[in-house]
């Protein structure tokens, strides 16, 4: 029920509000982007749903490591208004904002993404996961 209601919200005029809401926390990341497509990925807040490395989050699919041709076809489908799910409707406006060259370059960029996990993430001496159900 929640997912259906959420999809309805995305279909309505709240899309602009959703974009603004998503863009707020990512503006600082743009300053550290290493190339144009990474900047565009962050500027458009792609990472808010797809993750910093395109690893996918929740209902948002993994983009990292997908074949460039597949990503390009999906972006072009979205630009034509074709989507596979109700959640994809928000992606239509993002895809349409890319020009032809950006679409090609974004597909190339996403296909080369790799997940990076900082080493120190799991090397904390003070962290003890005993009894919390984790492995």
ZADO-1210 file (C-alpha; in nm, 4 decimals, padded with zeros to 6 digits):
<atoms>
<atom x="00.0000" y="00.0000" z="00.0000" code="UNK" pos="1"/>
<atom x="00.2788" y="00.2421" z="00.0910" code="UNK" pos="2"/>
<atom x="00.4605" y="00.1811" z="-00.2370" code="UNK" pos="3"/>
<atom x="00.1435" y="00.2401" z="-00.4368" code="UNK" pos="4"/>
<atom x="00.0776" y="00.5694" z="-00.2537" code="UNK" pos="5"/>
<atom x="00.4393" y="00.6767" z="-00.3008" code="UNK" pos="6"/>
<atom x="00.4177" y="00.6052" z="-00.6742" code="UNK" pos="7"/>
<atom x="00.1028" y="00.8186" z="-00.6996" code="UNK" pos="8"/>
<atom x="00.2815" y="01.1087" z="-00.5307" code="UNK" pos="9"/>
<atom x="00.5686" y="01.0812" z="-00.7780" code="UNK" pos="10"/>
<atom x="00.3295" y="01.0891" z="-01.0742" code="UNK" pos="11"/>
<atom x="00.1685" y="01.4131" z="-00.9660" code="UNK" pos="12"/>
<atom x="00.3116" y="01.7638" z="-00.9679" code="UNK" pos="13"/>
<atom x="00.5244" y="01.6835" z="-00.6650" code="UNK" pos="14"/>
<atom x="00.8079" y="01.5732" z="-00.8947" code="UNK" pos="15"/>
<atom x="00.9739" y="01.9168" z="-00.8795" code="UNK" pos="16"/>
<atom x="00.9461" y="01.9208" z="-00.5007" code="UNK" pos="17"/>
<atom x="01.0941" y="01.5705" z="-00.4844" code="UNK" pos="18"/>
<atom x="01.3869" y="01.6790" z="-00.7020" code="UNK" pos="19"/>
<atom x="01.4527" y="01.9802" z="-00.4797" code="UNK" pos="20"/>
<atom x="01.4295" y="01.7678" z="-00.1672" code="UNK" pos="21"/>
<atom x="01.6753" y="01.5163" z="-00.3089" code="UNK" pos="22"/>
<atom x="01.9172" y="01.7849" z="-00.4311" code="UNK" pos="23"/>
<atom x="01.9637" y="01.9533" z="-00.0932" code="UNK" pos="24"/>
<atom x="02.1959" y="01.7002" z="00.0739" code="UNK" pos="25"/>
<atom x="02.4095" y="01.6307" z="-00.2324" code="UNK" pos="26"/>
<atom x="02.5191" y="01.9795" z="-00.3317" code="UNK" pos="27"/>
<atom x="02.8347" y="01.9562" z="-00.1232" code="UNK" pos="28"/>
<atom x="02.9452" y="01.6371" z="-00.3041" code="UNK" pos="29"/>
<atom x="02.9500" y="01.8220" z="-00.6376" code="UNK" pos="30"/>
<atom x="03.2547" y="02.0187" z="-00.5283" code="UNK" pos="31"/>
<atom x="03.4557" y="01.6953" z="-00.5016" code="UNK" pos="32"/>
<atom x="03.3517" y="01.5405" z="-00.8335" code="UNK" pos="33"/>
<atom x="03.6435" y="01.4258" z="-01.0472" code="UNK" pos="34"/>
<atom x="03.4838" y="01.4549" z="-01.3934" code="UNK" pos="35"/>
<atom x="03.1872" y="01.6051" z="-01.5786" code="UNK" pos="36"/>
<atom x="02.9667" y="01.2955" z="-01.5635" code="UNK" pos="37"/>
<atom x="03.0348" y="01.2431" z="-01.1948" code="UNK" pos="38"/>
<atom x="02.9406" y="01.6084" z="-01.1394" code="UNK" pos="39"/>
<atom x="02.6213" y="01.5614" z="-01.3399" code="UNK" pos="40"/>
<atom x="02.5421" y="01.2377" z="-01.1520" code="UNK" pos="41"/>
<atom x="02.5710" y="01.4271" z="-00.8230" code="UNK" pos="42"/>
<atom x="02.4069" y="01.7477" z="-00.9472" code="UNK" pos="43"/>
<atom x="02.1001" y="01.5543" z="-01.0636" code="UNK" pos="44"/>
<atom x="02.1001" y="01.3702" z="-00.7289" code="UNK" pos="45"/>
<atom x="02.1215" y="01.0293" z="-00.8953" code="UNK" pos="46"/>
<atom x="02.3142" y="00.9113" z="-00.5895" code="UNK" pos="47"/>
<atom x="02.0168" y="00.9838" z="-00.3620" code="UNK" pos="48"/>
<atom x="01.8371" y="00.6796" z="-00.5042" code="UNK" pos="49"/>
<atom x="02.1037" y="00.4802" z="-00.6889" code="UNK" pos="50"/>
<atom x="02.3867" y="00.5277" z="-00.4337" code="UNK" pos="51"/>
<atom x="02.7211" y="00.7063" z="-00.4533" code="UNK" pos="52"/>
<atom x="02.8653" y="00.4325" z="-00.6724" code="UNK" pos="53"/>
<atom x="02.5471" y="00.3364" z="-00.8575" code="UNK" pos="54"/>
<atom x="02.5137" y="00.0294" z="-00.6367" code="UNK" pos="55"/>
<atom x="02.1353" y="00.0656" z="-00.6159" code="UNK" pos="56"/>
<atom x="01.9267" y="00.1240" z="-00.3060" code="UNK" pos="57"/>
<atom x="01.5851" y="-00.0187" z="-00.2244" code="UNK" pos="58"/>
<atom x="01.3642" y="-00.0132" z="-00.5340" code="UNK" pos="59"/>
<atom x="01.6275" y="00.1821" z="-00.7303" code="UNK" pos="60"/>
<atom x="01.8277" y="-00.0508" z="-00.9539" code="UNK" pos="61"/>
<atom x="02.2028" y="-00.1030" z="-00.9552" code="UNK" pos="62"/>
<atom x="02.3690" y="00.0952" z="-01.2334" code="UNK" pos="63"/>
<atom x="02.7351" y="00.0245" z="-01.1636" code="UNK" pos="64"/>
<atom x="02.8970" y="-00.2272" z="-01.3918" code="UNK" pos="65"/>
<atom x="02.5941" y="-00.2643" z="-01.6195" code="UNK" pos="66"/>
<atom x="02.6770" y="-00.2847" z="-01.9879" code="UNK" pos="67"/>
<atom x="02.7053" y="00.0539" z="-02.1535" code="UNK" pos="68"/>
<atom x="02.4668" y="-00.0459" z="-02.4343" code="UNK" pos="69"/>
<atom x="02.2000" y="-00.1529" z="-02.1834" code="UNK" pos="70"/>
<atom x="02.2304" y="00.1704" z="-01.9864" code="UNK" pos="71"/>
<atom x="02.2172" y="00.3769" z="-02.3044" code="UNK" pos="72"/>
<atom x="01.9040" y="00.1949" z="-02.4231" code="UNK" pos="73"/>
<atom x="01.7343" y="00.2441" z="-02.0830" code="UNK" pos="74"/>
<atom x="01.8203" y="00.6164" z="-02.0750" code="UNK" pos="75"/>
<atom x="01.6854" y="00.6620" z="-02.4280" code="UNK" pos="76"/>
<atom x="01.3683" y="00.4696" z="-02.3370" code="UNK" pos="77"/>
<atom x="01.3187" y="00.6998" z="-02.0396" code="UNK" pos="78"/>
<atom x="01.3707" y="01.0040" z="-02.2623" code="UNK" pos="79"/>
<atom x="01.0850" y="00.8715" z="-02.4785" code="UNK" pos="80"/>
<atom x="00.8688" y="00.8324" z="-02.1668" code="UNK" pos="81"/>
<atom x="00.8997" y="00.4541" z="-02.1430" code="UNK" pos="82"/>
<atom x="00.9452" y="00.3074" z="-01.7978" code="UNK" pos="83"/>
<atom x="00.9089" y="-00.0378" z="-01.6469" code="UNK" pos="84"/>
<atom x="00.7610" y="00.0664" z="-01.3129" code="UNK" pos="85"/>
<atom x="00.5716" y="00.3415" z="-01.1354" code="UNK" pos="86"/>
<atom x="00.8970" y="00.4396" z="-00.9644" code="UNK" pos="87"/>
<atom x="01.0520" y="00.4969" z="-01.3060" code="UNK" pos="88"/>
<atom x="00.8260" y="00.7950" z="-01.3706" code="UNK" pos="89"/>
<atom x="01.0536" y="01.0261" z="-01.1730" code="UNK" pos="90"/>
<atom x="01.3434" y="00.9094" z="-01.3916" code="UNK" pos="91"/>
<atom x="01.1749" y="01.0346" z="-01.7089" code="UNK" pos="92"/>
<atom x="01.2337" y="01.4008" z="-01.6200" code="UNK" pos="93"/>
<atom x="01.5929" y="01.3307" z="-01.5155" code="UNK" pos="94"/>
<atom x="01.6662" y="01.1450" z="-01.8414" code="UNK" pos="95"/>
<atom x="01.4996" y="01.4144" z="-02.0522" code="UNK" pos="96"/>
<atom x="01.7260" y="01.6769" z="-01.8952" code="UNK" pos="97"/>
<atom x="02.0296" y="01.5110" z="-02.0601" code="UNK" pos="98"/>
<atom x="02.1261" y="01.6129" z="-02.4132" code="UNK" pos="99"/>
<atom x="02.2338" y="01.3440" z="-02.6624" code="UNK" pos="100"/>
<atom x="02.6044" y="01.3683" z="-02.5774" code="UNK" pos="101"/>
<atom x="02.5389" y="01.3664" z="-02.2010" code="UNK" pos="102"/>
<atom x="02.3190" y="01.0583" z="-02.2431" code="UNK" pos="103"/>
<atom x="02.5995" y="00.8700" z="-02.4180" code="UNK" pos="104"/>
<atom x="02.8627" y="00.9884" z="-02.1708" code="UNK" pos="105"/>
<atom x="02.6418" y="00.9070" z="-01.8700" code="UNK" pos="106"/>
<atom x="02.5913" y="00.5497" z="-01.9923" code="UNK" pos="107"/>
<atom x="02.9673" y="00.5175" z="-02.0354" code="UNK" pos="108"/>
<atom x="03.0344" y="00.6654" z="-01.6901" code="UNK" pos="109"/>
<atom x="02.7817" y="00.4406" z="-01.5137" code="UNK" pos="110"/>
<atom x="02.9196" y="00.1289" z="-01.6811" code="UNK" pos="111"/>
<atom x="03.2626" y="00.2003" z="-01.5321" code="UNK" pos="112"/>
<atom x="03.1514" y="00.2687" z="-01.1750" code="UNK" pos="113"/>
<atom x="03.2900" y="00.0456" z="-00.9034" code="UNK" pos="114"/>
<atom x="03.1862" y="00.0341" z="-00.5411" code="UNK" pos="115"/>
<atom x="03.4479" y="00.1760" z="-00.3099" code="UNK" pos="116"/>
<atom x="03.4318" y="00.0896" z="00.0585" code="UNK" pos="117"/>
<atom x="03.6766" y="00.2863" z="00.2732" code="UNK" pos="118"/>
<atom x="03.9115" y="00.0513" z="00.4574" code="UNK" pos="119"/>
<atom x="03.8565" y="00.2235" z="00.7902" code="UNK" pos="120"/>
<atom x="03.4831" y="00.1522" z="00.7686" code="UNK" pos="121"/>
<atom x="03.5332" y="-00.1923" z="00.9226" code="UNK" pos="122"/>
<atom x="03.8481" y="-00.1348" z="01.1241" code="UNK" pos="123"/>
<atom x="03.7200" y="00.0430" z="01.4333" code="UNK" pos="124"/>
<atom x="03.8707" y="-00.0834" z="01.7578" code="UNK" pos="125"/>
<atom x="03.5816" y="00.0502" z="01.9630" code="UNK" pos="126"/>
<atom x="03.3116" y="-00.1197" z="01.7550" code="UNK" pos="127"/>
<atom x="03.1737" y="-00.4398" z="01.9019" code="UNK" pos="128"/>
<atom x="02.8867" y="-00.6063" z="01.7206" code="UNK" pos="129"/>
<atom x="02.8394" y="-00.8830" z="01.9780" code="UNK" pos="130"/>
<atom x="02.4720" y="-00.9477" z="02.0376" code="UNK" pos="131"/>
<atom x="02.3391" y="-00.7133" z="01.7720" code="UNK" pos="132"/>
<atom x="02.2562" y="-00.9920" z="01.5263" code="UNK" pos="133"/>
<atom x="02.5165" y="-00.8913" z="01.2715" code="UNK" pos="134"/>
<atom x="02.7733" y="-01.1251" z="01.1257" code="UNK" pos="135"/>
</atoms>
